[in-house]
Amino acid sequence: MSEFTLDDGRKAEKVENKPDSLTKVTEVFVEPKTQKKLAQRVIEHYCVCDRDTETFDEVTGEVVSRVSERVCCDQGRAESLYSVKPSSDKSPMQLIVEDKINSKKRYDLYAFAALVVLQVLVLAYVVFVM
């Protein structure tokens, strides 16, 4: 019996048997490969100084939480912009855009209603006065 390490880092054991004078049997026993599952992914965008950190569930492989941080390049400190526990497969950028659209929706609705009222008044003026 001789123990050694394979190229991939697993321990192995070599056993040689000679059942008869013309046969030599060499058996190599190795540890089972350890399964590595993705637990976290950190994406750093150097051009815009952003860092996205995704934490994964090791059993299902789904994203458990996402944190996006803006890193101040000159001072080296991180400022957390938002932390999201995703209910769907939306990226953090899609969530930011949706928030901005929803905040502007109220003003757009008022502007549209004012435009419709103005058109009705112009139409009433044209029909009844002219």
DAPE-V84651 format. One record per residue. N is the residue number from 1. PHI is phi in degrees with one decimal (999 if undefined). OMEGA is omega as a letter, one per 20 degrees, with the letter a starting at -180 (none if undefined). Layout:
# DAPE-V84651
n->N phi->PHI omega->OMEGA
n->N phi->PHI omega->OMEGA
This chain:
# DAPE-V84651
n->1 phi->999 omega->r
n->2 phi->-132.4 omega->a
n->3 phi->-101.1 omega->r
n->4 phi->-153.0 omega->a
n->5 phi->-115.8 omega->r
n->6 phi->-73.7 omega->a
n->7 phi->-62.8 omega->a
n->8 phi->-87.0 omega->r
n->9 phi->95.9 omega->r
n->10 phi->-82.6 omega->r
n->11 phi->-79.0 omega->a
n->12 phi->-134.4 omega->r
n->13 phi->-133.2 omega->a
n->14 phi->-108.0 omega->a
n->15 phi->-123.0 omega->r
n->16 phi->-112.9 omega->r
n->17 phi->-125.7 omega->r
n->18 phi->-124.2 omega->a
n->19 phi->-65.4 omega->r
n->20 phi->-145.1 omega->a
n->21 phi->-73.5 omega->a
n->22 phi->-100.8 omega->a
n->23 phi->-126.4 omega->r
n->24 phi->-129.0 omega->a
n->25 phi->-112.3 omega->r
n->26 phi->-116.2 omega->r
n->27 phi->-113.7 omega->r
n->28 phi->-115.4 omega->r
n->29 phi->-100.8 omega->a
n->30 phi->-124.8 omega->r
n->31 phi->-67.9 omega->r
n->32 phi->-67.3 omega->r
n->33 phi->-65.9 omega->r
n->34 phi->-81.0 omega->r
n->35 phi->-86.4 omega->r
n->36 phi->-101.8 omega->r
n->37 phi->-113.5 omega->a
n->38 phi->-66.2 omega->a
n->39 phi->-108.0 omega->a
n->40 phi->-157.0 omega->r
n->41 phi->-128.5 omega->r
n->42 phi->-114.0 omega->r
n->43 phi->-114.0 omega->r
n->44 phi->-112.2 omega->r
n->45 phi->-97.6 omega->a
n->46 phi->-71.7 omega->a
n->47 phi->-72.2 omega->a
n->48 phi->-115.1 omega->r
n->49 phi->59.0 omega->r
n->50 phi->-114.7 omega->r
n->51 phi->-132.6 omega->r
n->52 phi->-109.2 omega->r
n->53 phi->-118.8 omega->r
n->54 phi->-111.3 omega->r
n->55 phi->-109.5 omega->a
n->56 phi->-108.7 omega->r
n->57 phi->-79.3 omega->a
n->58 phi->-69.6 omega->a
n->59 phi->-80.5 omega->a
n->60 phi->-95.1 omega->a
n->61 phi->82.1 omega->r
n->62 phi->-85.0 omega->r
n->63 phi->-74.0 omega->r
n->64 phi->-88.2 omega->r
n->65 phi->-151.2 omega->r
n->66 phi->-129.7 omega->r
n->67 phi->-129.2 omega->r
n->68 phi->-114.2 omega->a
n->69 phi->-127.0 omega->r
n->70 phi->-100.7 omega->a
n->71 phi->-98.9 omega->r
n->72 phi->-75.7 omega->a
n->73 phi->-68.3 omega->a
n->74 phi->-79.0 omega->a
n->75 phi->-106.2 omega->r
n->76 phi->74.6 omega->r
n->77 phi->-106.2 omega->a
n->78 phi->-104.8 omega->r
n->79 phi->-121.2 omega->a
n->80 phi->-75.4 omega->r
n->81 phi->-82.4 omega->a
n->82 phi->-162.6 omega->r
n->83 phi->-125.6 omega->a
n->84 phi->-125.7 omega->r
n->85 phi->-101.2 omega->a
n->86 phi->-70.5 omega->r
n->87 phi->-96.1 omega->r
n->88 phi->-140.6 omega->a
n->89 phi->-95.3 omega->r
n->90 phi->-86.8 omega->r
n->91 phi->-78.3 omega->r
n->92 phi->-59.5 omega->r
n->93 phi->-66.1 omega->r
n->94 phi->-64.0 omega->r
n->95 phi->-65.5 omega->r
n->96 phi->-64.5 omega->a
n->97 phi->-63.3 omega->r
n->98 phi->-61.2 omega->r
n->99 phi->-62.6 omega->r
n->100 phi->-67.1 omega->r
n->101 phi->-65.4 omega->a
n->102 phi->-66.0 omega->r
n->103 phi->-73.5 omega->r
n->104 phi->-84.6 omega->a
n->105 phi->-61.3 omega->a
n->106 phi->-64.5 omega->a
n->107 phi->-67.7 omega->r
n->108 phi->-64.1 omega->r
n->109 phi->-65.9 omega->r
n->110 phi->-64.9 omega->r
n->111 phi->-64.9 omega->r
n->112 phi->-65.5 omega->r
n->113 phi->-64.6 omega->r
n->114 phi->-64.9 omega->r
n->115 phi->-64.7 omega->r
n->116 phi->-65.2 omega->r
n->117 phi->-62.1 omega->r
n->118 phi->-62.2 omega->r
n->119 phi->-66.1 omega->r
n->120 phi->-65.3 omega->r
n->121 phi->-64.7 omega->r
n->122 phi->-63.4 omega->r
n->123 phi->-64.1 omega->r
n->124 phi->-63.5 omega->r
n->125 phi->-63.5 omega->a
n->126 phi->-64.6 omega->a
n->127 phi->-73.2 omega->a
n->128 phi->-92.4 omega->a
n->129 phi->-93.2 omega->a
n->130 phi->-86.2 omega->none
